[in-house]
């Protein structure tokens, strides 16, 4: 298996720039296997999700063939299916692994790409009329009307709504106080 070959090359200090047959995903797997020892379970799951995106795109690409155009095309393809923030996190994993490859003498430099800025925007999920229709349906057909009403009009999270106590609600001033 390729990752066994990679581990052998690492252990014998034979992994260098002349090893042009090293596929990027093999290097990435080995890099992640050494990194995951220090990660929490949630961090491991996040990395593995990001690595899955990377593997699909780079499955047959040799690490020495990754240039700025290849990386930019990958990033642009991520933006077609992920948010800017998620695409940036995936690219960050690629950049970290390529920096490691540079430090290990496998590549000469890490390609630089142009990333989109993660601009906070607010999106109207539905119009006021649509929200009223949804809430009316919930009111008639579900026991979760009050929680739905609070969530849709305040932006509170489910845990915050479930943790509400009467002392947090000021009906006179129409204020809900969220206590952590």
Buried (B, 14 or more C-beta within 10 A) or exposed (E): EBBEBBBEBBEEEEBEBEBEEBBBBBBBBBBBEEBEEEBEEEEBEBBEEBBEBBEEBBEEBBBBEBEEEBBBEBBEBBBEEBEBEBBBBBBEBBBBBBBBBBEBEBBEEBBEBEBEEEEEEEEEEEEEEEBEEBBEEBEEEEEEBEBBBBBBEEEBEEEBBEEBEEEEBEEEEEEBEEEE
